[in-house]
Amino acid sequence: MISILKILAVDDDSAVRDSISHSLRSNSMECVEASDPSEARRLLLGPEAMGFDLILLDVLMPGMSGWEFLSELRAEGNDTPVIFLTGL
């Protein structure tokens, strides 16, 4: 049985999210998008939390950096692997 990877893409730029999502879906992966850390937090830790195999996380986002967000996730016990995306 082949398992489909479920990936959370967190980026405040909708064009970047669309591009990531399209690429992942074209390669038989499931992609859920979040436009900011608050939305991602709900998807990861909220009452209707979804399990993900990987998080693609933007470094520079308004309100909270990707580094800060990852620090909070780890403090909550979430150990989902993360790949950072950055234009830096």
N, C-alpha and C positions, 0 to 999 in steps of 0.2 A: 504494500500500500504506500503510495507516494503522498507525502505531507506537503501541503502548500504553505509556503512561508507567509506569515502575517506581519507586515511592517507598518510602523507608525512613522509618518513623515511630519515633522514639526518645523514649520518655517512661516514667517510672517508675510513672505512674498508669494502671492497666489500663482504667479507664473512659474516660479521655481517648484512649488508644490504640484502644479499641474504636470510639469515636465517629469518630475520624479515619479508621480503616480502613473503616468502613461507608460514610462519605461518599465516600471516594475510589473504592471499588468500585462504588458506585451511579452513579458518573460514568465508568465504564469505564476505571478506572486500576487497576494492580496495586499492592497495599500489602503490605509486609513489616514486621512489628513487632519492635522490640527494647525490652526493659524497662530496660536500663541501657547505659552506654557500653561495658562489656566485651562484651556480646552484639553490640552494633552494630559494634564493632571486628572481631569474628570474621566478621561478614557482609560487611564492607567490605575487610578486609585479610588475612583468614585464608586457609588453603589452599583452602577452598571458597568464595572470595569471589564475591559477586554484584555485577554492575554496576547502579548506580542512576542515574536521571535527576535525582533530587532527594532531599535529606534534610530531614525535618521534625524539628527538634531542640529538646527541652526545655532551658531554661536551668538550672533548679534540679533537680538529681538528686543522690541520695546518692553520696558517694565522689568525684565529679568533676562540675564544672559543664559545661554545654554549651559554654561559651567555652573551657574547658581542653581538652575533647574535640576541638573544631574546630581548636584550635592544634596538637594532636598529629596530626590527620588531614592538615593542610596540611604539617607537617614531614615526613610520610611521602610527600608528593607527590600526595595525593588532592585533586583540585580539583572534586569534585562540588558543585553549587550547594546552599546551605543556607538554609532559612528557620527562624528561631528561633521557638519557642512559649514563652510565659511568662504566668504569672498575676500578674506584678508590675505 
